[in-house]
């Protein structure tokens, strides 16, 4: 049978030659005695044995996984542990019993994530997540290495899954509980994991895909409490994708976690401006008319609605402009041609080492949208006209070569504004202003 499709029940039907392992000193006499009492017994009998002698069984199972490498036996012991913990997850505390202080109960599972077939990888991952969650809060620093090792494997599953349909879901499921841990958040961001979540944020229809979407959104919500992750979320299409999800989802738990994420992100950076631009105030108004049963969701909708109203009042014209540029899609909004806008805000372009000016130049290099190219050229020419050192700054940023390439663009609007930009760059605003008309 394909190991990826193995079931716990199928694996536990095997007869493992424990006596042979004792004869070769891979299992002790005491270990064999414990196994004979436990193996092939009913759930109630096993539960009684675990209540009486749980830490001894944990030590035995861990030592077998550490010392025996035969695949069938490894699968069998993982199945025993998985069955034991799924029946009662609080038994994971047994792995942290004082009597096991000198035993590395994490190591075998961490190693098996990378060594085994899919059955072994999947069960090791779930068991590891249970054990980590049950650890005493005043734990030692060694757990950091374990968490980083697990995060590395989970990110690998999102990049290139070991199983085509189950790799990503198990990774997301584990992350949705582990991202509560500060070390996991830090490691996940450093491993560039945030960008692996974004493609999974899309409207879902089947029960299975809804659960994956929910757990992905739960991950984003947990990351919305962590500043380094927020910086990445701000420069990806996360808010746009979450907006699409909340517009189309009828699943209350999905809507709730997205709205709670929006509520967290609203006061930070340019998120509020993004939400306004994406029409979120109207979407929130529509959501409030629906019959939700969750009090937390209703409270969050009210808070988000009020927060967005405040954001709209406070949003300056430059904030709106900045948001438009950062999203990379420019249009002929009135502010582009308003002299007052440029007089009042031209010094704001100096923020973050001329970040917005640099983004405009990047649009010239990367955009395939003629309207965005035309507006970017025009805005650069406006900066030259209204900033005292505009020509020098734009020239230093190597704008001339980029704009010149657009002089032969097939779109007349692009060529016209590229010409204006070059004239102002070469002649100065005073001599080229007549071209603006």
Backbone torsions as a table, in degrees:
resi	resn	phi	psi	omega
1	UNK	NA	142.7	176.2
2	UNK	-61.2	124.9	-176.3
3	UNK	-60.2	-27.7	-179.6
4	UNK	-65.2	-26.8	-177.2
5	UNK	-101.5	4.8	179.1
6	UNK	-59.9	144.3	174.7
7	UNK	-111.9	159.3	176.8
8	UNK	-56.5	-45.6	-177.2
9	UNK	-59.6	-43.4	-179.0
10	UNK	-63.6	-45.1	-178.3
11	UNK	-63.7	-40.9	-175.7
12	UNK	-75.1	-4.5	173.8
13	UNK	-79.9	-12.8	-178.4
14	UNK	-68.0	152.4	171.5
15	UNK	-104.8	115.2	-178.9
16	UNK	-95.3	131.0	-177.6
17	UNK	-78.2	74.2	-176.7
18	UNK	-60.7	-36.5	-179.3
19	UNK	-60.0	-39.8	178.7
20	UNK	-60.9	-40.7	178.9
21	UNK	-65.5	-34.4	177.0
22	UNK	-68.1	-41.5	-179.6
23	UNK	-61.4	-31.6	179.9
24	UNK	-95.1	13.8	175.3
25	UNK	65.6	17.6	177.2
26	UNK	-86.3	-19.4	173.8
27	UNK	-131.3	135.7	-179.5
28	UNK	-78.0	168.3	177.9
29	UNK	-61.9	-40.8	178.1
30	UNK	-64.9	-40.7	178.4
31	UNK	-61.1	-42.3	179.1
32	UNK	-62.3	-40.6	178.9
33	UNK	-61.3	-45.1	178.5
34	UNK	-62.0	-42.2	-179.1
35	UNK	-64.5	-41.6	-179.7
36	UNK	-63.1	-35.6	178.6
37	UNK	-69.4	-33.9	-168.9
38	UNK	-94.6	-42.5	-170.5
39	UNK	-66.3	135.9	177.3
40	UNK	66.8	16.4	179.5
41	UNK	-93.2	166.3	-179.0
42	UNK	-70.5	164.3	-178.5
43	UNK	-61.8	-39.3	-178.6
44	UNK	-67.9	-37.5	178.2
45	UNK	-66.2	-43.2	179.8
46	UNK	-65.0	-39.4	179.6
47	UNK	-61.0	-40.0	179.6
48	UNK	-65.1	-42.6	179.1
49	UNK	-63.6	-39.5	179.4
50	UNK	-68.3	-35.9	176.2
51	UNK	-64.1	-37.9	-176.9
52	UNK	-79.8	-40.7	-167.6
53	UNK	-140.6	37.9	-174.3
54	UNK	-54.4	-52.6	-178.2
55	UNK	-58.3	-34.2	178.9
56	UNK	-65.5	-38.7	178.5
57	UNK	-68.6	-40.7	177.5
58	UNK	-60.6	-46.5	179.4
59	UNK	-60.1	-40.8	179.1
60	UNK	-63.8	-49.7	-178.2
61	UNK	-61.8	-43.1	-180.0
62	UNK	-63.9	-40.8	-179.1
63	UNK	-67.1	-35.3	177.0
64	UNK	-64.3	-45.2	179.3
65	UNK	-65.1	-28.7	179.9
66	UNK	-77.6	-35.9	-169.7
67	UNK	-103.7	-21.2	-175.5
68	UNK	-113.2	131.8	-173.9
69	UNK	-114.0	0.1	179.9
70	UNK	-65.1	125.5	-170.4
71	UNK	-56.7	-45.1	-177.5
72	UNK	-61.1	-37.4	-179.1
73	UNK	-73.4	-42.1	177.6
74	UNK	-59.1	-46.8	178.2
75	UNK	-59.2	-40.8	-176.9
76	UNK	-64.5	-47.6	-178.4
77	UNK	-67.2	-38.9	175.2
78	UNK	-60.9	-39.4	178.3
79	UNK	-63.5	-40.9	177.8
80	UNK	-62.0	-45.0	-179.3
81	UNK	-67.1	-43.6	-178.8
82	UNK	-60.8	-44.1	179.1
83	UNK	-62.9	-42.6	-179.8
84	UNK	-60.9	-43.7	-176.4
85	UNK	-80.6	-35.6	179.9
86	UNK	-68.1	-30.8	177.3
87	UNK	-70.0	-32.0	-179.0
88	UNK	-156.8	91.2	-175.3
89	UNK	-57.8	-23.1	-179.9
90	UNK	-65.9	-16.0	177.1
91	UNK	-66.0	-14.3	177.2
92	UNK	-60.7	-21.5	177.5
93	UNK	-63.6	-25.1	179.3
94	UNK	-58.5	-29.8	-179.6
95	UNK	-69.2	-13.4	-178.8
96	UNK	-111.4	15.9	-180.0
97	UNK	-62.5	145.6	-177.7
98	UNK	-57.4	-32.1	-178.6
99	UNK	-66.4	-14.2	-179.2
100	UNK	-106.0	19.8	-175.3
101	UNK	-57.1	-31.5	-178.4
102	UNK	-95.2	6.0	-177.5
103	UNK	-103.5	129.2	175.6
104	UNK	-85.0	92.4	-174.9
105	UNK	-78.0	-10.5	178.9
106	UNK	-87.1	-36.2	-167.1
107	UNK	-52.1	-49.2	-176.6
108	UNK	-59.3	-39.6	-177.1
109	UNK	-71.6	-38.7	178.6
110	UNK	-63.9	-41.2	179.0
111	UNK	-66.8	-40.6	-176.0
112	UNK	-70.0	-19.7	175.6
113	UNK	-57.1	-35.2	-173.8
114	UNK	-100.3	-18.4	-171.2
115	UNK	-98.9	-31.5	-167.5
116	UNK	-91.7	178.7	172.2
117	UNK	-74.6	-177.4	-174.3
118	UNK	-63.5	-41.1	178.5
119	UNK	-56.2	-46.7	-178.3
120	UNK	-65.9	-44.1	179.8
121	UNK	-62.0	-48.5	-176.2
122	UNK	-62.1	-48.0	-177.9
123	UNK	-67.6	-37.9	178.4
124	UNK	-62.7	-40.9	179.6
125	UNK	-62.7	-48.5	-177.5
126	UNK	-66.1	-41.4	179.4
127	UNK	-63.6	-43.9	179.5
128	UNK	-60.0	-42.6	179.5
129	UNK	-62.3	-41.3	177.0
130	UNK	-61.7	-47.0	-176.3
131	UNK	-64.4	-42.7	179.9
132	UNK	-61.8	-45.0	-177.5
133	UNK	-64.2	-28.4	-175.4
134	UNK	-90.4	-0.9	-174.2
135	UNK	-68.8	152.7	176.5
136	UNK	-62.3	142.1	-174.6
137	UNK	-65.6	-30.8	177.1
138	UNK	-88.4	59.3	-175.9
139	UNK	-81.9	178.1	179.5
140	UNK	-95.7	171.5	-176.5
141	UNK	-68.6	-16.4	-177.2
142	UNK	-61.3	-25.5	-178.2
143	UNK	-63.6	-28.1	-179.2
144	UNK	-59.3	-43.3	179.4
145	UNK	-64.6	-37.9	179.2
146	UNK	-64.6	-47.1	-179.2
147	UNK	-62.2	-42.2	179.5
148	UNK	-64.6	-38.8	177.6
149	UNK	-64.4	-40.4	179.3
150	UNK	-68.1	-42.6	179.1
151	UNK	-60.7	-39.6	178.6
152	UNK	-59.1	-43.0	179.2
153	UNK	-68.2	-41.4	-179.2
154	UNK	-62.9	-41.5	177.7
155	UNK	-65.8	-36.9	177.6
156	UNK	-62.2	-35.7	178.5
157	UNK	-68.1	-32.3	178.4
158	UNK	-75.2	-30.7	179.4
159	UNK	-79.9	-49.7	-174.8
160	UNK	-144.8	85.1	-172.5
161	UNK	-60.8	142.1	174.9
162	UNK	-70.6	-27.7	176.4
163	UNK	-125.0	130.8	-170.5
164	UNK	-60.8	-33.2	-176.9
165	UNK	-111.8	-17.1	-175.1
166	UNK	-110.6	-12.6	-178.3
167	UNK	-62.2	-55.0	-178.0
168	UNK	-65.1	-45.2	-179.8
169	UNK	-58.7	-40.6	-179.6
170	UNK	-69.6	-35.1	178.6
171	UNK	-63.4	-46.7	-179.5
172	UNK	-65.4	-40.7	179.7
173	UNK	-59.8	-45.4	178.7
174	UNK	-65.8	-44.3	-179.2
175	UNK	-61.7	-35.3	-177.3
176	UNK	-65.1	-20.0	174.1
177	UNK	-101.1	-33.3	-175.0
178	UNK	-78.8	-23.1	-177.2
179	UNK	-69.7	-1.1	170.7
180	UNK	-70.1	-22.7	-176.2
181	UNK	-81.2	126.1	178.9
182	UNK	-54.9	-40.6	-179.1
183	UNK	-64.3	-37.2	179.9
184	UNK	-68.2	-43.3	178.1
185	UNK	-57.8	-48.9	-178.3
186	UNK	-61.4	-47.9	-178.1
187	UNK	-64.8	-39.8	-178.7
188	UNK	-63.4	-42.9	179.9
189	UNK	-68.6	-42.1	-179.8
190	UNK	-65.2	-30.0	179.1
191	UNK	-82.5	5.9	-179.4
192	UNK	64.7	34.2	-176.3
193	UNK	-74.6	-26.6	-174.1
194	UNK	-59.0	-40.9	-177.4
195	UNK	-66.9	-19.3	178.8
196	UNK	-76.4	-20.7	179.2
197	UNK	-78.0	-36.8	-169.5
198	UNK	-54.1	-46.0	-179.5
199	UNK	-62.8	-20.5	-178.5
200	UNK	-83.5	-8.1	178.8
201	UNK	-87.6	90.0	177.4
202	UNK	-151.6	151.0	-177.4
203	UNK	-51.1	140.6	-175.7
204	UNK	-124.6	154.2	-179.2
205	UNK	-122.7	-44.7	-177.7
206	UNK	-77.2	158.3	-178.9
207	UNK	-57.9	-42.4	-178.6
208	UNK	-64.7	-44.6	-178.8
209	UNK	-71.5	-29.6	176.7
210	UNK	-65.1	-42.0	178.8
211	UNK	-64.0	-41.8	178.0
212	UNK	-63.0	-43.5	178.3
213	UNK	-61.6	-45.6	-179.6
214	UNK	-58.7	-47.9	-177.2
215	UNK	-68.7	-32.6	175.9
216	UNK	-65.4	-45.9	178.8
217	UNK	-64.1	-33.8	176.8
218	UNK	-63.2	-40.0	176.1
219	UNK	-60.8	-45.2	-179.2
220	UNK	-63.9	-39.9	178.2
221	UNK	-60.7	-45.5	179.1
222	UNK	-63.4	-37.6	179.1
223	UNK	-71.8	-21.4	-178.9
224	UNK	-70.2	-4.1	174.4
225	UNK	-97.0	0.7	-171.2
226	UNK	-121.0	112.9	-171.2
227	UNK	-53.6	-49.1	-179.4
228	UNK	-59.0	-32.0	177.4
229	UNK	-72.6	-37.3	-179.7
230	UNK	-60.0	-38.7	179.1
231	UNK	-59.3	-39.6	178.9
232	UNK	-72.4	-43.3	-179.0
233	UNK	-57.5	-32.5	-177.8
234	UNK	-68.5	-28.9	-175.4
235	UNK	-102.7	4.8	176.6
236	UNK	-107.9	-176.6	-179.7
237	UNK	-93.1	28.1	-175.0
238	UNK	-59.2	-49.6	-175.8
239	UNK	-64.7	-40.4	177.9
240	UNK	-60.7	-44.2	-177.8
241	UNK	-68.2	-40.9	178.0
242	UNK	-63.8	-35.8	178.7
243	UNK	-64.4	-43.4	177.4
244	UNK	-60.3	-40.6	-179.9
245	UNK	-63.4	-48.5	-174.5
246	UNK	-69.8	-26.7	177.1
247	UNK	-69.0	-33.2	-170.9
248	UNK	-108.0	-12.1	-174.1
249	UNK	-85.7	139.4	174.8
250	UNK	-109.7	-3.1	-178.4
251	UNK	-79.8	117.5	-172.5
252	UNK	-59.2	-40.3	-176.5
253	UNK	-67.9	-31.8	177.9
254	UNK	-69.8	-48.0	-179.8
255	UNK	-59.7	-42.7	-177.4
256	UNK	-60.2	-48.6	-175.2
257	UNK	-69.1	-31.2	176.8
258	UNK	-69.7	-44.6	-179.7
259	UNK	-64.1	-39.4	177.5
260	UNK	-65.0	-34.6	176.5
261	UNK	-66.4	-46.6	177.5
262	UNK	-57.4	-42.5	-178.8
263	UNK	-61.6	-39.4	177.8
264	UNK	-67.1	-40.0	-173.5
265	UNK	-81.5	-24.4	-173.1
266	UNK	-48.4	-47.1	-176.4
267	UNK	-79.3	-2.5	-171.6
268	UNK	-101.2	133.9	173.1
269	UNK	48.4	-131.7	-176.1
270	UNK	-98.6	11.0	-176.7
271	UNK	-60.0	-41.7	-178.9
272	UNK	-59.4	-44.0	179.1
273	UNK	-64.2	-39.9	177.1
274	UNK	-59.8	-46.0	-177.7
275	UNK	-62.3	-40.0	178.5
276	UNK	-64.5	-45.8	-179.1
277	UNK	-62.1	-32.9	-178.1
278	UNK	-83.2	3.0	177.2
279	UNK	77.0	25.0	-177.6
280	UNK	-63.4	-36.0	178.2
281	UNK	-54.6	-41.6	179.5
282	UNK	-67.4	-40.0	179.9
283	UNK	-64.0	-42.3	179.5
284	UNK	-62.0	-43.3	178.8
285	UNK	-58.3	-42.6	179.0
286	UNK	-66.1	-42.7	-179.6
287	UNK	-62.9	-33.9	-178.1
288	UNK	-67.4	-19.7	-179.7
289	UNK	-82.2	-9.1	-177.8
290	UNK	-88.3	157.9	-174.7
291	UNK	-88.9	85.0	177.5
292	UNK	-91.5	145.1	-179.3
293	UNK	-97.8	-15.6	-174.1
294	UNK	-83.9	116.5	-179.0
295	UNK	-61.6	-40.5	179.9
296	UNK	-60.2	-39.2	179.5
297	UNK	-65.6	-44.8	-179.4
298	UNK	-62.3	-42.6	177.9
299	UNK	-62.5	-44.2	-178.0
300	UNK	-64.7	-38.5	177.9
301	UNK	-62.1	-43.9	179.2
302	UNK	-63.8	-44.4	-179.6
303	UNK	-64.7	-41.4	-179.7
304	UNK	-66.3	-40.3	179.2
305	UNK	-60.8	-46.1	179.3
306	UNK	-64.9	-41.9	179.7
307	UNK	-61.7	-39.9	179.3
308	UNK	-68.6	-36.8	177.1
309	UNK	-61.6	-44.6	178.3
310	UNK	-63.0	-40.8	-177.9
311	UNK	-63.1	-41.4	-179.4
312	UNK	-63.2	-39.4	179.6
313	UNK	-64.8	-40.4	-173.8
314	UNK	-85.8	-15.9	-173.5
315	UNK	-65.2	111.7	179.3
316	UNK	-75.8	166.0	179.3
317	UNK	-63.3	-34.6	-179.8
318	UNK	-69.9	-36.2	176.0
319	UNK	-58.7	-44.4	-179.9
320	UNK	-64.2	-42.7	179.2
321	UNK	-62.0	-47.4	-178.9
322	UNK	-58.0	-42.9	-179.6
323	UNK	-62.5	-43.1	179.6
324	UNK	-60.0	-44.2	-179.2
325	UNK	-65.7	-44.9	-177.5
326	UNK	-64.2	-29.7	177.1
327	UNK	-77.1	-16.5	173.6
328	UNK	81.1	7.8	-180.0
329	UNK	-119.8	103.2	-175.2
330	UNK	-101.6	146.9	176.9
331	UNK	-142.1	169.0	-176.3
332	UNK	-79.8	61.2	173.6
333	UNK	-68.2	153.3	-174.3
334	UNK	-53.5	-35.2	-173.4
335	UNK	-61.3	-27.2	-177.3
336	UNK	-61.0	-32.8	-175.8
337	UNK	-108.1	2.8	-178.8
338	UNK	-82.4	119.5	-179.6
339	UNK	-59.5	-39.6	-179.0
340	UNK	-61.2	-39.9	179.6
341	UNK	-58.4	-46.1	-176.4
342	UNK	-71.7	-38.2	178.9
343	UNK	-63.4	-43.5	-175.6
344	UNK	-76.6	-28.2	-169.9
345	UNK	-115.9	-1.7	-172.9
346	UNK	-60.3	-32.7	179.7
347	UNK	-72.5	-21.4	177.9
348	UNK	-65.6	-20.6	178.1
349	UNK	-66.5	-15.2	-178.8
350	UNK	-77.6	-13.6	-177.2
351	UNK	-60.2	146.1	176.3
352	UNK	50.2	47.0	177.4
353	UNK	56.2	50.3	177.5
354	UNK	58.0	42.2	-177.1
355	UNK	-54.5	-48.1	-175.1
356	UNK	-66.4	-38.1	177.1
357	UNK	-63.7	-40.9	178.8
358	UNK	-64.4	-37.7	178.9
359	UNK	-66.7	-40.1	176.3
360	UNK	-57.7	-41.4	179.0
361	UNK	-68.1	-35.5	176.8
362	UNK	-64.7	-38.6	177.6
363	UNK	-58.8	-39.4	178.1
364	UNK	-60.5	-34.1	-178.3
365	UNK	-80.7	-33.3	-166.2
366	UNK	-113.0	-23.5	-173.7
367	UNK	-77.4	144.1	174.7
368	UNK	-109.2	4.4	-178.2
369	UNK	-90.8	114.8	-177.7
370	UNK	-55.8	-40.0	-178.7
371	UNK	-62.7	-45.2	179.2
372	UNK	-61.9	-40.6	179.3
373	UNK	-64.1	-44.1	-179.0
374	UNK	-63.6	-46.2	-178.0
375	UNK	-66.6	-39.2	179.3
376	UNK	-62.0	-44.2	176.9
377	UNK	-59.7	-44.5	-178.7
378	UNK	-62.9	-43.7	-177.6
379	UNK	-65.7	-37.4	177.3
380	UNK	-64.6	-39.6	178.2
381	UNK	-66.6	-34.4	177.1
382	UNK	-66.2	-40.2	178.0
383	UNK	-61.3	-42.4	178.4
384	UNK	-60.9	-40.4	-176.7
385	UNK	-69.2	-40.5	-169.4
386	UNK	-99.1	-17.1	179.5
387	UNK	-94.7	133.8	-175.8
388	UNK	-56.6	-35.3	-179.2
389	UNK	-111.8	25.7	-173.8
390	UNK	-53.7	-49.6	-177.2
391	UNK	-60.2	-44.6	-176.7
392	UNK	-64.9	-45.4	-177.8
393	UNK	-62.8	-48.1	-177.9
394	UNK	-64.6	-39.2	178.1
395	UNK	-64.5	-40.9	179.3
396	UNK	-62.4	-30.5	-179.4
397	UNK	-85.0	11.0	175.6
398	UNK	60.6	40.3	-178.2
399	UNK	-75.2	-31.1	-172.4
400	UNK	-55.8	-47.7	-177.5
401	UNK	-61.9	-39.3	-178.1
402	UNK	-67.6	-43.5	-178.7
403	UNK	-69.6	-39.3	-179.3
404	UNK	-56.6	-36.1	-179.4
405	UNK	-61.4	-25.9	-176.8
406	UNK	-89.1	-3.1	-179.2
407	UNK	-64.6	-26.0	179.8
408	UNK	-106.0	21.4	-179.1
409	UNK	-64.9	148.2	-177.6
410	UNK	-69.3	-19.1	-178.0
411	UNK	-92.4	126.5	-175.2
412	UNK	-64.5	-35.2	-179.5
413	UNK	-64.3	-38.4	178.9
414	UNK	-67.7	-48.1	-177.4
415	UNK	-63.6	-38.4	179.7
416	UNK	-61.4	-45.6	-177.0
417	UNK	-79.0	-26.3	173.4
418	UNK	-66.8	-40.5	178.2
419	UNK	-62.4	-45.4	178.9
420	UNK	-58.8	-44.2	-178.3
421	UNK	-63.0	-44.6	-179.7
422	UNK	-64.7	-41.9	179.1
423	UNK	-59.2	-45.7	-178.5
424	UNK	-68.4	-33.7	-179.4
425	UNK	-68.9	-39.6	-176.6
426	UNK	-86.0	-40.5	-173.4
427	UNK	-97.7	-21.3	-172.4
428	UNK	91.9	155.7	-173.6
429	UNK	-62.3	-36.6	-174.6
430	UNK	-59.9	-41.7	-175.2
431	UNK	-88.9	-16.9	-176.2
432	UNK	-104.9	-1.6	-173.1
433	UNK	-62.8	-26.8	-179.5
434	UNK	-64.9	-21.4	-178.7
435	UNK	-75.0	-17.1	-175.3
436	UNK	-60.6	-36.5	179.0
437	UNK	-65.5	NA	NA
